[in-house]
Amino acid sequence: MVPHNKTPTLIRTLLKTDTSTSVLGNLMQHIDFLRGLEQKLSGFLGPGVSKHCSIANYANNTLVLLTDTPSWASRIRYNTPQILLFLQNECDLGSLKTVRIKVKPVSVHPDLPPDKKLKLDRHTASLVRHSASAITDDGLKSLFLKISQYTQDGP
């Protein structure tokens, strides 16, 4: 059995290690590569489109782009052949074969400030409490009862 070094390593030590051999160094190089690629792609797409599109990753000859809505994904997907040619010819990605476009998951309540807690109205809290009474699993029942306490008048 190989002994495990339980001594924590400082992040600055990890960052100073040889970037060509360390996992973190390789990750940092990949991030820098993606940032540079995203700048070039933004210039190609223009400001109107690029604010709705970002690069998620490049691996296995596939570039993954993220869009903020399905309509932007469709619009960008329509231009995939031009994007592919640009990346292959202008960005030295001759091995690039595929551009995949995905839509970023949207927050359920994007307009709420991060510290804003959602509260149940009295009727909904009553329904949750009633549902809890029918649950036989103690952990789940406890969770439903706890949720039902978060009313507009309560915690």
C-alpha positions as CSV (number, residue, x, y, z in Angstrom):
1,M,0.0,0.0,0.0
2,V,1.3,3.4,-1.0
3,P,1.4,5.8,2.0
4,H,-0.7,8.9,1.6
5,N,0.8,12.3,2.3
6,K,-1.7,13.9,4.7
7,T,0.1,17.2,4.9
8,P,-1.9,19.9,3.1
9,T,-0.2,21.7,0.2
10,L,-0.4,25.4,-0.1
11,I,-2.1,26.6,-3.3
12,R,0.8,28.9,-4.1
13,T,3.1,25.8,-4.0
14,L,0.8,24.0,-6.5
15,L,0.8,27.0,-8.8
16,K,4.6,27.3,-8.7
17,T,5.1,23.7,-9.8
18,D,6.2,22.9,-13.3
19,T,3.1,23.5,-15.4
20,S,4.1,20.8,-18.0
21,T,3.9,18.0,-15.4
22,S,1.4,19.0,-12.8
23,V,-2.3,18.3,-13.1
24,L,-3.1,21.8,-11.9
25,G,-0.5,23.3,-14.3
26,N,-2.1,21.5,-17.2
27,L,-5.5,22.7,-16.1
28,M,-4.3,26.3,-15.9
29,Q,-2.8,26.0,-19.4
30,H,-6.1,24.6,-20.7
31,I,-8.0,27.5,-19.1
32,D,-5.6,30.1,-20.7
33,F,-6.0,28.3,-24.0
34,L,-9.8,28.5,-23.8
35,R,-9.7,32.2,-22.8
36,G,-7.6,33.0,-25.8
37,L,-9.9,31.0,-28.0
38,E,-13.0,32.7,-26.6
39,Q,-11.5,36.1,-27.3
40,K,-10.9,35.1,-31.0
41,L,-14.3,33.6,-31.3
42,S,-15.9,36.7,-29.8
43,G,-14.2,38.8,-32.4
44,F,-15.5,36.5,-35.1
45,L,-19.1,36.4,-33.8
46,G,-19.3,40.1,-33.0
47,P,-20.6,41.7,-29.8
48,G,-24.3,41.1,-30.5
49,V,-23.8,37.3,-30.6
50,S,-20.8,36.8,-28.4
51,K,-22.6,38.1,-25.3
52,H,-25.0,35.2,-25.6
53,C,-22.3,32.5,-26.2
54,S,-19.2,31.3,-24.4
55,I,-16.8,28.4,-24.7
56,A,-17.4,25.6,-22.2
57,N,-14.6,23.2,-23.3
58,Y,-12.4,21.9,-26.1
59,A,-11.5,18.2,-25.9
60,N,-11.4,15.2,-28.2
61,N,-11.6,17.4,-31.3
62,T,-14.9,18.8,-30.1
63,L,-15.6,22.4,-29.1
64,V,-18.5,22.9,-26.7
65,L,-20.3,26.3,-26.8
66,L,-22.8,27.4,-24.2
67,T,-25.6,29.8,-25.0
68,D,-28.1,31.5,-22.7
69,T,-31.3,30.6,-24.5
70,P,-32.5,27.9,-26.9
71,S,-33.1,30.6,-29.6
72,W,-29.5,31.7,-29.5
73,A,-28.4,28.0,-29.6
74,S,-30.4,27.6,-32.8
75,R,-29.0,30.8,-34.3
76,I,-25.5,29.8,-33.5
77,R,-26.1,26.2,-34.7
78,Y,-27.2,27.6,-38.0
79,N,-23.7,29.2,-38.3
80,T,-21.7,26.2,-37.2
81,P,-20.1,25.5,-40.6
82,Q,-18.6,29.1,-40.6
83,I,-17.6,28.8,-37.0
84,L,-15.9,25.5,-37.6
85,L,-14.0,26.9,-40.6
86,F,-12.9,30.0,-38.7
87,L,-11.6,27.9,-35.8
88,Q,-9.8,25.4,-38.0
89,N,-8.2,28.0,-40.2
90,E,-7.7,31.1,-38.1
91,C,-7.2,29.6,-34.6
92,D,-4.9,26.7,-35.6
93,L,-7.5,24.0,-34.6
94,G,-7.0,21.9,-37.7
95,S,-8.0,18.8,-35.7
96,L,-11.3,20.3,-34.7
97,K,-14.1,18.1,-36.1
98,T,-17.3,19.1,-34.2
99,V,-18.8,22.1,-32.6
100,R,-21.5,21.2,-30.1
101,I,-23.9,23.9,-28.8
102,K,-25.6,23.5,-25.4
103,V,-28.0,25.8,-23.5
104,K,-26.9,26.8,-20.0
105,P,-29.4,25.9,-17.3
106,V,-31.2,28.9,-16.1
107,S,-31.8,29.8,-12.5
108,V,-35.4,29.2,-11.4
109,H,-35.6,32.8,-10.1
110,P,-32.9,34.8,-11.9
111,D,-34.4,38.2,-10.8
112,L,-34.1,37.4,-7.1
113,P,-31.1,38.7,-5.2
114,P,-28.9,35.8,-3.9
115,D,-29.8,36.5,-0.2
116,K,-33.6,36.6,-0.9
117,K,-35.3,33.6,0.6
118,L,-38.5,32.3,-1.0
119,K,-41.5,32.1,1.4
120,L,-44.7,29.9,1.1
121,D,-48.1,31.4,1.4
122,R,-50.3,30.0,4.1
123,H,-52.3,27.8,1.8
124,T,-49.2,26.2,0.3
125,A,-47.6,25.7,3.7
126,S,-50.8,24.0,4.8
127,L,-50.7,21.7,1.8
128,V,-47.1,20.8,2.5
129,R,-47.9,20.0,6.2
130,H,-50.9,17.9,5.1
131,S,-48.6,16.0,2.7
132,A,-46.1,15.4,5.4
133,S,-48.8,13.7,7.6
134,A,-49.2,11.0,4.9
135,I,-45.4,10.3,4.6
136,T,-44.1,7.3,6.4
137,D,-40.4,8.0,5.9
138,D,-39.3,9.9,9.0
139,G,-36.5,11.9,7.3
140,L,-38.7,13.0,4.4
141,K,-41.6,13.8,6.7
142,S,-39.3,16.0,8.8
143,L,-38.1,17.8,5.7
144,F,-41.6,18.5,4.6
145,L,-42.5,19.8,8.0
146,K,-39.5,22.0,8.1
147,I,-40.3,23.4,4.6
148,S,-43.9,24.2,5.7
149,Q,-42.5,26.5,8.4
150,Y,-41.1,28.9,5.8
151,T,-44.2,30.9,5.3
152,Q,-44.5,34.6,4.7
153,D,-45.2,35.1,8.4
154,G,-42.7,32.6,9.8
155,P,-38.9,32.0,9.7
